C-alpha cells in the first residue's frame, strides 16, 4: 500500500524526535527512498530540531551557571556575616568576662535588719556577684553563704551598670555565716575564704573554694577527638571521599578548641562555667559554619582557577 506524502509529513516530526513506532519508521524509510521531496523535508526538520536542541542546552547551561554564581554569591555574603558575628562574639565574650575583685573592707558592707534579713551593700565599682548557699557546717538550722563580686570592662566603660545591694535571705532563713571567696587573693589576709559575717564554720583550719574545672575536661575530650580524627585523616588521605568527611568531622572539635582559647585563654578554671560554656559553644558553632562556607568557596575558586589555566 502506497503512503501519501501528507501522511509521511505527519509522521516525520515523530521520526525526527525518535518517538515513532518501529512500523512507522519502516514505512517512512521505505517512502523516503522513492520521494526526494519528503527526504528534503526530513533534512530540514533535522536541522531545525538540532538548532532547537542546542538552544535548549545553551539555555540550561546558562541557567546552571547563573544559579551557581548566585549560590556562591549568597555563600560569600553568609560567610562574611558569620565571620563578622564570630569576631563580634569573641570580642563581646571577652569584654563581658567577669573580673573578680579581691576582698577589701570597702568592697561590701553587711548589715542585719530588724526583720532578720541580711543586706549586702556593694561599692560602686561592682558590676555583679556570684552567690552560693549551703547548709551551715556547725549550725544545721542555718545557712552558709559564699559570695564573690566582679566587674567587667563592658559594664565599667561601655554599658555602665552596677549592682548596689542584695538581700541574702529574703524568706527570713537564718544566716549562720557569710564567706568571701579568696581564691583570687588580696593584698593582706589569710589564704582561705574570708569570714565577713556570722560564726566561723571552719574553726580548725578554714577552707578555700576553688573554681570549677569541667571546662578543662571538655577541652581535653575535644583534643583527644581531634587527634584521633587527624590520625584517621592521615591513614585515609588518599581516599578522597573519606578525606572530605574526616576534614569536616575534625573541624568540630577543632572549632571547640579554638573557641575555648578565644573565651578562656590558657586558664580553663571558672566560677561561671555555664556562662563560659554557652559562650564557647556559641562561638564554636559560628566557627564551624565559617569553616564549611570557607571550604566550599575555596574549593569553587580553585576549580575555577584550574579551568582558566587549562583554557
TORTORFI-113574 format. One line per 8 residues: number of its first residue (from 1); for each residue x, y, z of N, C-alpha, C. Coordinates in nm, 3 decimals, padded with zeros to 5 digits. Layout:
BEGIN
NUM	X,Y,Z,X,Y,Z,X,Y,Z  ...;
//
This chain:
BEGIN
1	00.085,-00.120,00.000,00.000,00.000,00.000,00.088,00.123,00.000  00.057,00.215,-00.093,00.135,00.337,-00.104,00.086,00.439,-00.004  00.183,00.499,00.070,00.152,00.600,00.171,00.172,00.737,00.110  00.074,00.827,00.130,00.083,00.961,00.072,00.187,01.045,00.147  00.233,01.151,00.077,00.331,01.242,00.137,00.272,01.316,00.257  00.141,01.340,00.255,00.077,01.410,00.367,00.087,01.326,00.495  00.064,01.196,00.481,00.072,01.108,00.598,00.216,01.101,00.648  00.308,01.087,00.553,00.451,01.081,00.592,00.491,01.212,00.661;
9	00.439,01.326,00.607,00.469,01.456,00.668,00.421,01.464,00.812  00.307,01.401,00.839,00.257,01.400,00.978,00.344,01.314,01.070  00.407,01.210,01.010,00.487,01.118,01.091,00.632,01.164,01.109  00.679,01.252,01.019,00.820,01.294,01.022,00.861,01.357,01.157  00.780,01.446,01.217,00.823,01.503,01.348,00.847,01.395,01.453  00.763,01.289,01.452,00.783,01.180,01.548,00.910,01.103,01.516  00.939,01.088,01.384,01.058,01.016,01.339,01.186,01.092,01.379  01.183,01.225,01.359,01.300,01.307,01.393,01.330,01.302,01.543;
17	01.224,01.306,01.624,01.242,01.306,01.769,01.267,01.167,01.827  01.257,01.061,01.737,01.287,00.927,01.781,01.178,00.863,01.863  01.053,00.909,01.845,00.944,00.853,01.925,00.842,00.779,01.837  00.872,00.764,01.710,00.781,00.690,01.622,00.798,00.540,01.647  00.692,00.463,01.622,00.699,00.318,01.641,00.786,00.257,01.532  00.826,00.132,01.551,00.912,00.065,01.454,00.843,00.051,01.319  00.713,00.018,01.323,00.639,00.004,01.196,00.634,00.137,01.122  00.611,00.245,01.195,00.606,00.378,01.132,00.742,00.415,01.076;
25	00.849,00.382,01.149,00.983,00.411,01.099,01.009,00.338,00.967  00.966,00.210,00.960,00.987,00.132,00.837,00.909,00.193,00.720  00.785,00.235,00.745,00.705,00.297,00.640,00.769,00.426,00.590  00.818,00.508,00.686,00.880,00.636,00.649,01.006,00.612,00.568  01.091,00.521,00.612,01.218,00.495,00.543,01.194,00.438,00.404  01.092,00.352,00.386,01.060,00.299,00.253,01.011,00.411,00.161  00.933,00.504,00.219,00.879,00.615,00.139,00.990,00.711,00.098  01.086,00.734,00.187,01.193,00.831,00.160,01.284,00.785,00.046;
33	01.293,00.654,00.026,01.379,00.602,-00.081,01.330,00.650,-00.218  01.197,00.660,-00.231,01.139,00.695,-00.361,01.082,00.836,-00.366  01.101,00.917,-00.258,01.042,01.052,-00.255,01.147,01.152,-00.210  01.212,01.221,-00.303,01.315,01.320,-00.267,01.258,01.440,-00.192  01.131,01.476,-00.222,01.071,01.591,-00.153,01.060,01.565,-00.002  01.011,01.449,00.033,00.999,01.414,00.176,01.137,01.399,00.240  01.236,01.352,00.160,01.372,01.340,00.213,01.429,01.477,00.247  01.404,01.577,00.153,01.448,01.714,00.182,01.377,01.771,00.306;
41	01.248,01.743,00.313,01.171,01.790,00.428,01.226,01.731,00.558  01.265,01.603,00.554,01.323,01.538,00.672,01.453,01.606,00.714  01.542,01.636,00.614,01.669,01.703,00.647,01.645,01.839,00.709  01.546,01.911,00.657,01.513,02.043,00.713,01.464,02.031,00.857  01.380,01.932,00.883,01.330,01.910,01.018,01.444,01.873,01.115  01.539,01.791,01.065,01.652,01.751,01.150,01.735,01.871,01.191  01.763,01.961,01.093,01.842,02.080,01.124,01.768,02.170,01.225  01.637,02.186,01.203,01.558,02.269,01.293,01.556,02.211,01.435;
49	01.542,02.077,01.439,01.539,02.011,01.570,01.674,02.023,01.642  01.785,02.010,01.565,01.918,02.023,01.625,01.941,02.164,01.679  01.894,02.264,01.603,01.908,02.403,01.649,01.829,02.427,01.777  01.706,02.373,01.779,01.624,02.388,01.899,01.689,02.317,02.018  01.745,02.198,01.991,01.807,02.120,02.098,01.931,02.192,02.153  02.015,02.244,02.060,02.135,02.317,02.106,02.097,02.443,02.181  01.987,02.509,02.137,01.939,02.627,02.207,01.894,02.594,02.348  01.823,02.482,02.362,01.779,02.439,02.496,01.897,02.407,02.586;
57	01.998,02.340,02.527,02.118,02.307,02.605,02.188,02.434,02.650  02.197,02.533,02.560,02.262,02.660,02.595,02.186,02.731,02.707  02.053,02.733,02.695,01.972,02.799,02.798,01.988,02.729,02.932  01.984,02.593,02.929,02.002,02.519,03.055,02.141,02.543,03.114  02.242,02.546,03.027,02.378,02.572,03.077,02.390,02.711,03.137  02.328,02.808,03.069,02.331,02.946,03.118,02.260,02.957,03.253  02.146,02.890,03.263,02.074,02.893,03.390,02.155,02.827,03.501  02.223,02.717,03.466,02.306,02.647,03.565,02.419,02.737,03.615;
65	02.484,02.808,03.520,02.592,02.900,03.558,02.539,03.012,03.646  02.424,03.069,03.608,02.366,03.178,03.687,02.329,03.131,03.828  02.271,03.010,03.836,02.235,02.956,03.967,02.360,02.932,04.053  02.466,02.882,03.989,02.591,02.858,04.062,02.649,02.989,04.114  02.652,03.091,04.027,02.706,03.222,04.069,02.622,03.283,04.180  02.489,03.269,04.168,02.401,03.322,04.272,02.424,03.250,04.403  02.437,03.117,04.397,02.460,03.038,04.519,02.593,03.076,04.584  02.696,03.094,04.504,02.826,03.131,04.559,02.824,03.274,04.614;
73	02.747,03.360,04.549,02.734,03.497,04.600,02.665,03.498,04.735  02.560,03.417,04.747,02.490,03.407,04.876,02.583,03.346,04.981  02.659,03.243,04.943,02.754,03.181,05.037,02.859,03.282,05.082  02.905,03.365,04.990,03.005,03.467,05.026,02.948,03.567,05.126  02.823,03.608,05.102,02.759,03.703,05.193,02.740,03.640,05.331  02.690,03.515,05.333,02.669,03.446,05.461,02.803,03.425,05.532  02.907,03.388,05.455,03.040,03.370,05.513,03.089,03.498,05.579  03.073,03.611,05.509,03.117,03.739,05.564,03.040,03.775,05.690;
81	02.908,03.752,05.686,02.824,03.784,05.802,02.862,03.695,05.921  02.878,03.564,05.897,02.911,03.472,06.005,03.050,03.502,06.062  03.145,03.535,05.977,03.279,03.569,06.025,03.275,03.695,06.111  03.197,03.794,06.065,03.182,03.917,06.144,03.116,03.890,06.278  03.010,03.807,06.277,02.941,03.774,06.402,03.032,03.695,06.496  03.115,03.606,06.440,03.206,03.528,06.523,03.308,03.619,06.591  03.366,03.711,06.514,03.462,03.805,06.572,03.394,03.890,06.679  03.272,03.936,06.648,03.198,04.017,06.746,03.168,03.938,06.873;
89	03.132,03.809,06.856,03.102,03.725,06.973,03.226,03.706,07.060  03.342,03.688,06.997,03.466,03.672,07.073,03.496,03.800,07.150  03.481,03.914,07.084,03.508,04.042,07.150,03.413,04.065,07.266  03.283,04.040,07.243,03.184,04.061,07.350,03.209,03.965,07.466  03.242,03.839,07.434,03.268,03.742,07.541,03.382,03.786,07.630  03.485,03.846,07.570,03.598,03.893,07.650,03.568,04.023,07.723  03.491,04.110,07.658,03.457,04.237,07.724,03.363,04.216,07.843  03.278,04.114,07.834,03.182,04.088,07.942,03.232,03.984,08.042;
97	03.353,03.933,08.021,03.407,03.831,08.113,03.423,03.891,08.253  03.380,03.818,08.357,03.392,03.872,08.493,03.538,03.885,08.537  03.571,04.001,08.590,03.700,04.022,08.656,03.673,04.023,08.806  03.712,03.916,08.872,03.677,03.901,09.013,03.760,03.996,09.099  03.695,04.055,09.195,03.755,04.160,09.278,03.802,04.101,09.410  03.932,04.113,09.441,03.980,04.064,09.572,03.910,04.138,09.686  03.900,04.071,09.798,03.827,04.130,09.912,03.905,04.246,09.974  03.828,04.347,10.011,03.878,04.457,10.093,03.760,04.505,10.178;
105	03.787,04.564,10.294,03.677,04.607,10.381,03.582,04.706,10.313  03.632,04.783,10.215,03.548,04.881,10.148,03.463,04.821,10.035  03.493,04.695,09.998,03.424,04.634,09.884,03.276,04.616,09.909  03.240,04.570,10.030,03.098,04.548,10.061,03.076,04.562,10.212  02.952,04.592,10.245,02.912,04.604,10.386,02.790,04.514,10.409  02.791,04.443,10.523,02.680,04.354,10.556,02.612,04.404,10.682  02.481,04.418,10.673,02.403,04.463,10.789,02.282,04.374,10.806  02.243,04.351,10.930,02.123,04.273,10.961,02.011,04.368,10.999;
113	01.898,04.358,10.932,01.785,04.447,10.956,01.699,04.393,11.070  01.604,04.475,11.112,01.520,04.437,11.226,01.435,04.314,11.199  01.399,04.289,11.074,01.316,04.174,11.042,01.399,04.046,11.024  01.530,04.052,11.050,01.615,03.934,11.041,01.681,03.913,10.907  01.644,03.991,10.806,01.708,03.978,10.675,01.846,04.041,10.678  01.936,03.984,10.600,02.074,04.031,10.595,02.098,04.096,10.459  02.144,04.222,10.464,02.161,04.303,10.343,02.310,04.319,10.313  02.347,04.294,10.187,02.483,04.317,10.141,02.482,04.438,10.048;
121	02.561,04.538,10.083,02.571,04.659,10.003,02.710,04.668,09.942  02.717,04.679,09.807,02.844,04.679,09.736,02.889,04.821,09.705  03.019,04.837,09.684,03.070,04.967,09.641,03.037,04.987,09.493  03.062,05.106,09.443,03.015,05.145,09.309,03.084,05.071,09.195  03.205,05.017,09.217,03.277,04.951,09.108,03.229,04.808,09.081  03.137,04.757,09.163,03.091,04.619,09.147,02.980,04.613,09.042  03.001,04.527,08.942,02.900,04.510,08.836,02.807,04.393,08.864  02.854,04.294,08.940,02.772,04.177,08.969,02.837,04.093,09.077;
129	02.774,03.982,09.107,02.826,03.895,09.211,02.783,03.751,09.182  02.854,03.658,09.246,02.817,03.517,09.243,02.792,03.475,09.385  02.681,03.404,09.406,02.640,03.368,09.543,02.602,03.221,09.547  02.657,03.149,09.644,02.619,03.010,09.669,02.563,02.999,09.811  02.463,02.916,09.826,02.405,02.892,09.959,02.409,02.744,09.990  02.447,02.710,10.112,02.452,02.570,10.155,02.423,02.563,10.304  02.398,02.441,10.353,02.374,02.422,10.496,02.501,02.454,10.574  02.483,02.521,10.688,02.599,02.557,10.770,02.660,02.431,10.830;
137	02.792,02.432,10.847,02.864,02.315,10.899,02.837,02.295,11.048  02.841,02.402,11.125,02.825,02.391,11.271,02.679,02.400,11.312  02.606,02.491,11.251,02.466,02.515,11.287,02.375,02.463,11.175  02.324,02.339,11.187,02.241,02.281,11.080,02.112,02.359,11.054  02.068,02.439,11.152,01.944,02.515,11.132,01.966,02.639,11.047  02.090,02.676,11.024,02.120,02.796,10.946,02.183,02.763,10.812  02.215,02.867,10.738,02.275,02.852,10.605,02.405,02.930,10.597  02.491,02.879,10.516,02.620,02.944,10.489,02.615,03.001,10.348;
145	02.665,03.123,10.332,02.664,03.190,10.202,02.808,03.220,10.161  02.839,03.186,10.036,02.970,03.216,09.978,02.948,03.316,09.866  03.022,03.423,09.867,02.998,03.531,09.773,03.129,03.582,09.716  03.125,03.629,09.592,03.239,03.695,09.531,03.184,03.800,09.434  03.243,03.917,09.435,03.198,04.026,09.348,03.287,04.036,09.225  03.231,04.089,09.119,03.308,04.104,08.996,03.268,04.230,08.921  03.354,04.270,08.832,03.325,04.379,08.739,03.371,04.334,08.601  03.337,04.410,08.499,03.382,04.377,08.363,03.407,04.507,08.287;
153	03.488,04.496,08.185,03.516,04.613,08.102,03.388,04.666,08.040  03.302,04.574,07.998,03.175,04.614,07.935,03.091,04.698,08.030  03.075,04.651,08.154,02.990,04.722,08.249,03.054,04.851,08.301  03.185,04.859,08.300,03.252,04.977,08.353,03.267,05.088,08.250  03.283,05.050,08.120,03.318,05.152,08.021,03.221,05.164,07.904  03.142,05.061,07.877,03.054,05.065,07.759,02.908,05.083,07.803  02.854,04.983,07.868,02.718,04.995,07.922,02.733,05.004,08.073  02.746,05.123,08.123,02.778,05.142,08.264,02.662,05.098,08.351;
161	02.686,04.994,08.426,02.584,04.943,08.517,02.653,04.883,08.638  02.589,04.888,08.749,02.645,04.831,08.871,02.532,04.783,08.960  02.567,04.694,09.049,02.469,04.643,09.143,02.494,04.709,09.278  02.387,04.749,09.345,02.403,04.824,09.470,02.393,04.735,09.593  02.291,04.651,09.599,02.276,04.566,09.718,02.193,04.443,09.686  02.201,04.347,09.778,02.125,04.224,09.763,02.089,04.171,09.901  01.969,04.117,09.914,01.926,04.056,10.040,01.958,03.907,10.032  02.036,03.857,10.126,02.076,03.718,10.124,01.961,03.623,10.155;
169	01.876,03.661,10.250,01.769,03.571,10.296,01.633,03.641,10.289  01.581,03.662,10.170,01.452,03.732,10.157,01.336,03.659,10.225  01.350,03.527,10.244,01.245,03.450,10.310,01.267,03.439,10.461  01.368,03.505,10.511,01.391,03.509,10.655,01.467,03.392,10.711  01.528,03.306,10.627,01.604,03.193,10.680,01.728,03.244,10.755  01.776,03.163,10.846,01.888,03.203,10.932,02.019,03.204,10.854  02.093,03.313,10.869,02.224,03.326,10.806,02.330,03.300,10.912  02.394,03.184,10.907,02.494,03.149,11.007,02.629,03.210,10.976;
177	02.665,03.218,10.848,02.796,03.272,10.812,02.795,03.316,10.667  02.877,03.417,10.639,02.897,03.464,10.501,03.048,03.467,10.477  03.093,03.400,10.372,03.235,03.397,10.337,03.255,03.465,10.202  03.366,03.537,10.192,03.405,03.595,10.064,03.515,03.506,10.005  03.497,03.464,09.879,03.593,03.373,09.817,03.727,03.443,09.799  03.831,03.377,09.847,03.964,03.437,09.849,04.058,03.372,09.750  04.004,03.301,09.651,04.087,03.231,09.552,04.173,03.330,09.473  04.122,03.451,09.455,04.191,03.549,09.372,04.291,03.631,09.452;
185	04.296,03.607,09.584,04.397,03.671,09.666,04.362,03.812,09.703  04.434,03.866,09.797,04.419,04.004,09.840,04.554,04.053,09.888  04.566,04.183,09.905,04.694,04.241,09.947,04.737,04.190,10.084  04.640,04.172,10.171,04.671,04.120,10.304,04.554,04.036,10.350  04.580,03.924,10.412,04.471,03.840,10.457,04.508,03.695,10.451  04.423,03.609,10.498,04.452,03.466,10.502,04.448,03.404,10.364  04.497,03.280,10.352,04.494,03.209,10.226,04.371,03.119,10.216  04.270,03.147,10.295,04.143,03.075,10.290,04.032,03.174,10.268;
193	03.910,03.123,10.241,03.795,03.212,10.225,03.779,03.297,10.351  03.737,03.421,10.332,03.736,03.519,10.441,03.596,03.527,10.502  03.587,03.507,10.631,03.461,03.521,10.703,03.430,03.670,10.718  03.318,03.714,10.664,03.282,03.855,10.671,03.153,03.878,10.751  03.090,03.768,10.793,02.969,03.783,10.875,02.939,03.650,10.942  02.895,03.657,11.069,02.848,03.538,11.140,02.960,03.461,11.208  02.929,03.335,11.237,03.020,03.248,11.311,03.102,03.163,11.216  03.232,03.151,11.244,03.321,03.072,11.160,03.279,02.925,11.163;
201	03.252,02.869,11.045,03.208,02.730,11.035,03.325,02.633,11.023  03.448,02.686,11.013,03.566,02.601,10.999,03.674,02.648,11.097  03.648,02.636,11.227,03.741,02.690,11.328,03.874,02.615,11.333  03.880,02.496,11.277,04.002,02.415,11.289,04.097,02.428,11.170  04.070,02.517,11.080,04.164,02.529,10.968,04.113,02.609,10.850  03.985,02.635,10.843,03.931,02.712,10.731,03.925,02.631,10.603  03.889,02.699,10.493,03.879,02.631,10.364,03.898,02.733,10.253  03.931,02.683,10.135,03.950,02.768,10.018,03.865,02.711,09.904;
209	03.771,02.790,09.854,03.683,02.746,09.746,03.757,02.761,09.613  03.762,02.654,09.536,03.831,02.654,09.407,03.731,02.664,09.293  03.772,02.720,09.182,03.681,02.729,09.066,03.653,02.592,09.006  03.548,02.586,08.923,03.511,02.460,08.858,03.610,02.428,08.746  03.631,02.298,08.724,03.730,02.256,08.625,03.669,02.177,08.509  03.535,02.166,08.502,03.482,02.075,08.399,03.505,02.128,08.257  03.530,02.260,08.242,03.567,02.310,08.110,03.701,02.251,08.065  03.789,02.225,08.162,03.917,02.160,08.131,03.893,02.020,08.077;
217	03.801,01.946,08.137,03.771,01.810,08.091,03.715,01.813,07.949  03.626,01.907,07.921,03.570,01.919,07.785,03.680,01.951,07.684  03.774,02.037,07.725,03.884,02.073,07.635,03.971,01.951,07.606  04.000,01.871,07.708,04.081,01.751,07.688,04.010,01.650,07.597  03.878,01.637,07.615,03.800,01.547,07.528,03.807,01.595,07.384  03.793,01.727,07.364,03.800,01.783,07.229,03.938,01.758,07.167  04.045,01.776,07.247,04.181,01.750,07.197,04.195,01.603,07.156  04.144,01.512,07.241,04.155,01.369,07.211,04.080,01.334,07.082;
225	03.960,01.386,07.067,03.882,01.361,06.945,03.955,01.415,06.822  04.010,01.535,06.835,04.079,01.598,06.722,04.200,01.514,06.680  04.279,01.467,06.777,04.398,01.388,06.746,04.360,01.256,06.678  04.255,01.189,06.729,04.210,01.062,06.670,04.166,01.082,06.525  04.090,01.189,06.500,04.041,01.214,06.363,04.156,01.250,06.270  04.254,01.327,06.322,04.372,01.360,06.240,04.449,01.234,06.202  04.463,01.139,06.295,04.531,01.013,06.264,04.454,00.935,06.158  04.320,00.934,06.169,04.239,00.869,06.065,04.255,00.941,05.931;
233	04.267,01.072,05.937,04.284,01.150,05.814,04.416,01.116,05.745  04.519,01.098,05.825,04.649,01.058,05.768,04.640,00.918,05.707  04.569,00.828,05.775,04.557,00.691,05.726,04.477,00.682,05.597  04.374,00.767,05.583,04.286,00.761,05.465,04.305,00.882,05.375  04.427,00.938,05.373,04.450,01.062,05.299,04.425,01.047,05.150  04.456,00.928,05.095,04.441,00.908,04.951,04.297,00.877,04.910  04.213,00.853,05.008,04.071,00.828,04.979,03.998,00.962,04.981  03.961,01.009,04.864,03.903,01.142,04.851,03.777,01.162,04.932;
241	03.687,01.064,04.926,03.560,01.077,04.998,03.582,01.075,05.149  03.667,00.984,05.196,03.696,00.977,05.339,03.765,01.104,05.386  03.857,01.155,05.306,03.927,01.279,05.339,03.829,01.395,05.351  03.735,01.402,05.259,03.635,01.509,05.259,03.556,01.511,05.390  03.506,01.394,05.432,03.423,01.387,05.552,03.505,01.398,05.679  03.624,01.340,05.682,03.708,01.347,05.802,03.751,01.490,05.831  03.778,01.568,05.726,03.812,01.709,05.747,03.698,01.783,05.815  03.576,01.755,05.771,03.460,01.824,05.829,03.430,01.777,05.972;
249	03.456,01.649,05.998,03.437,01.599,06.135,03.546,01.654,06.227  03.669,01.660,06.178,03.779,01.713,06.258,03.758,01.859,06.293  03.687,01.931,06.207,03.663,02.073,06.233,03.571,02.096,06.354  03.492,01.994,06.392,03.401,02.012,06.506,03.480,02.028,06.636  03.564,01.930,06.677,03.645,01.954,06.797,03.745,02.067,06.777  03.793,02.084,06.653,03.886,02.193,06.626,03.824,02.330,06.655  03.698,02.347,06.613,03.628,02.473,06.639,03.607,02.494,06.788  03.577,02.385,06.860,03.559,02.397,07.005,03.689,02.439,07.074;
257	03.801,02.380,07.031,03.930,02.413,07.092,03.965,02.559,07.068  03.951,02.604,06.945,03.980,02.745,06.914,03.888,02.837,06.993  03.760,02.802,06.999,03.663,02.883,07.073,03.697,02.888,07.221  03.739,02.774,07.276,03.776,02.770,07.418,03.887,02.870,07.448  03.991,02.870,07.365,04.103,02.961,07.389,04.064,03.107,07.363  03.969,03.129,07.271,03.921,03.266,07.249,03.848,03.320,07.372  03.775,03.233,07.442,03.695,03.276,07.556,03.774,03.271,07.686  03.847,03.161,07.708,03.912,03.139,07.837,04.063,03.159,07.835;
265	04.125,03.167,07.719,04.270,03.175,07.715,04.332,03.045,07.763  04.438,03.055,07.840,04.507,02.936,07.889,04.452,02.887,08.022  04.362,02.962,08.083,04.305,02.924,08.213,04.166,02.865,08.191  04.151,02.735,08.217,04.022,02.669,08.194,03.933,02.670,08.317  03.985,02.710,08.431,03.903,02.712,08.553,03.803,02.827,08.546  03.690,02.811,08.614,03.586,02.913,08.605,03.491,02.903,08.724  03.452,03.019,08.775,03.344,03.026,08.873,03.209,03.043,08.806  03.210,03.069,08.675,03.085,03.081,08.597,03.093,02.985,08.478;
273	03.099,02.854,08.504,03.119,02.757,08.395,03.005,02.753,08.296  02.882,02.773,08.342,02.768,02.768,08.249,02.777,02.882,08.150  02.804,03.002,08.202,02.817,03.120,08.115,02.930,03.100,08.014  03.045,03.051,08.062,03.160,03.031,07.975,03.134,02.921,07.872  03.067,02.813,07.915,03.039,02.702,07.823,02.944,02.747,07.711  02.842,02.824,07.745,02.750,02.874,07.643,02.824,02.963,07.543  02.913,03.049,07.595,02.991,03.136,07.506,03.082,03.053,07.416  03.146,02.951,07.471,03.237,02.866,07.392,03.160,02.793,07.283;
281	03.047,02.733,07.317,02.969,02.656,07.218,02.915,02.748,07.110  02.866,02.866,07.149,02.812,02.961,07.051,02.918,03.001,06.949  03.035,03.035,06.998,03.144,03.075,06.908,03.191,02.955,06.826  03.195,02.836,06.887,03.238,02.716,06.814,03.144,02.686,06.698  03.014,02.697,06.719,02.917,02.674,06.611,02.939,02.775,06.498  02.960,02.902,06.534,02.986,03.004,06.432,03.114,02.974,06.355  03.219,02.933,06.428,03.345,02.900,06.361,03.329,02.782,06.266  03.249,02.683,06.307,03.229,02.566,06.222,03.154,02.603,06.094;
289	03.055,02.688,06.106,02.981,02.734,05.987,03.074,02.813,05.895  03.157,02.899,05.955,03.254,02.975,05.876,03.349,02.880,05.803  03.392,02.774,05.872,03.482,02.675,05.810,03.415,02.608,05.690  03.290,02.563,05.707,03.220,02.495,05.597,03.201,02.587,05.477  03.157,02.710,05.504,03.137,02.805,05.394,03.269,02.840,05.328  03.372,02.863,05.409,03.503,02.897,05.354,03.561,02.784,05.270  03.545,02.660,05.317,03.594,02.545,05.241,03.524,02.534,05.106  03.393,02.555,05.108,03.316,02.548,04.983,03.360,02.656,04.885;
297	03.379,02.778,04.933,03.420,02.888,04.845,03.562,02.868,04.793  03.653,02.823,04.879,03.791,02.799,04.835,03.795,02.691,04.728  03.719,02.581,04.750,03.713,02.474,04.650,03.658,02.523,04.517  03.556,02.607,04.522,03.494,02.660,04.399,03.594,02.746,04.321  03.661,02.837,04.390,03.753,02.927,04.320,03.879,02.854,04.273  03.919,02.748,04.344,04.030,02.667,04.296,03.995,02.596,04.166  03.874,02.537,04.163,03.830,02.470,04.039,03.818,02.571,03.925  03.769,02.688,03.957,03.753,02.792,03.855,03.889,02.836,03.801;
305	03.986,02.853,03.892,04.121,02.891,03.851,04.186,02.779,03.768  04.161,02.653,03.805,04.214,02.540,03.729,04.161,02.534,03.588  04.030,02.559,03.573,03.970,02.561,03.438,04.027,02.674,03.354  04.050,02.790,03.418,04.105,02.905,03.345,04.247,02.876,03.296  04.326,02.806,03.378,04.463,02.771,03.338,04.464,02.672,03.222  04.368,02.579,03.224,04.359,02.480,03.116,04.326,02.548,02.983  04.235,02.647,02.992,04.198,02.721,02.868,04.317,02.803,02.818;
//
